[in-house]
């Protein structure tokens, strides 16, 4: 019963971190930086997906080690995987204005 409660607390923590950090980054990038380029905003979902990938890397490399749930299976992402995911995320964050300028 105790493990279920701790797992529930960890899930609540993950949701709160996603809402707070993802919302803050999303607000800064999608609402304040993207409008500078003045393009149609149909592709903003790519930026949001890039933010989710960044949050996944942040969680796997940092946040999972100081939460409620402790396990021997917790492991950081390898440096190669971290580099690839961050690169893909940055490309996804940069694509909406680029595609918007090319198309529109």
C-alpha positions in Angstrom: 0.0 0.0 0.0 2.9 2.3 0.9 4.5 1.8 -2.6 1.2 2.6 -4.4 0.9 5.8 -2.4 4.5 6.8 -3.1 4.0 6.1 -6.8 0.9 8.2 -6.8 2.8 11.1 -5.2 5.5 10.8 -7.8 2.9 10.8 -10.6 1.4 13.9 -9.1 4.8 15.5 -8.9 5.5 14.7 -12.6 2.2 16.2 -13.6 2.8 19.4 -11.6 6.4 19.7 -13.0 5.0 19.3 -16.5 2.3 21.9 -16.0 4.6 24.4 -14.3 7.8 24.0 -16.2 6.2 23.2 -19.5 3.7 26.0 -19.2 6.4 28.5 -18.3 8.6 27.4 -21.2 5.6 27.2 -23.6 4.4 30.7 -22.6 7.9 32.2 -23.1 8.6 30.4 -26.4 5.2 30.0 -28.1 3.5 33.2 -26.8 6.4 35.6 -26.7 9.2 34.6 -29.0 7.3 33.0 -31.9 5.1 36.1 -32.6 8.3 38.1 -33.3 8.6 36.3 -36.7 5.0 37.1 -37.7 4.0 33.8 -39.5 0.9 31.6 -39.6 0.8 29.6 -36.3 -0.5 26.2 -37.6 2.8 24.5 -36.8 3.2 25.7 -33.2 2.5 22.1 -32.1 6.0 21.2 -33.2 7.4 23.7 -30.6 5.2 22.2 -27.9 6.4 18.7 -28.8 10.0 20.0 -28.6 9.3 21.4 -25.1 7.9 18.0 -24.1 11.1 16.2 -25.3 13.2 18.7 -23.3 11.1 18.0 -20.2 11.6 14.3 -20.7 15.4 14.7 -20.8 15.2 17.0 -17.7 13.2 14.4 -15.8 15.3 11.4 -16.8 18.6 13.1 -16.1 17.8 15.2 -13.0 14.3 15.1 -11.5 13.8 11.4 -11.1 16.6 11.2 -8.5 15.2 13.6 -6.0 11.5 12.6 -6.0 9.4 10.4 -3.7 9.9 7.1 -5.6 13.3 5.4 -5.1 14.3 2.5 -7.3 17.5 0.8 -8.3 16.2 0.9 -11.9 16.5 4.7 -12.1 19.2 5.6 -14.5 20.3 8.6 -16.5 20.0 8.7 -20.2 23.3 8.0 -21.9 25.2 11.1 -23.1 24.6 10.1 -26.8 20.8 9.8 -26.3 20.7 13.0 -24.3 22.6 14.8 -27.1 20.3 13.4 -29.8 17.1 14.2 -27.9 18.2 17.8 -27.1 19.2 18.3 -30.8 15.9 17.0 -32.0 14.1 19.2 -29.5 16.0 22.4 -30.5 15.2 21.6 -34.2 11.5 21.1 -33.4 11.5 24.4 -31.5 13.1 26.2 -34.5 10.9 24.6 -37.2 7.6 26.5 -36.8 9.0 29.9 -37.7 11.1 28.4 -40.5 8.2 26.5 -42.0 5.9 29.4 -41.5 8.2 31.7 -43.4 8.8 29.2 -46.2 5.1 28.4 -46.7 3.5 31.8 -45.9 
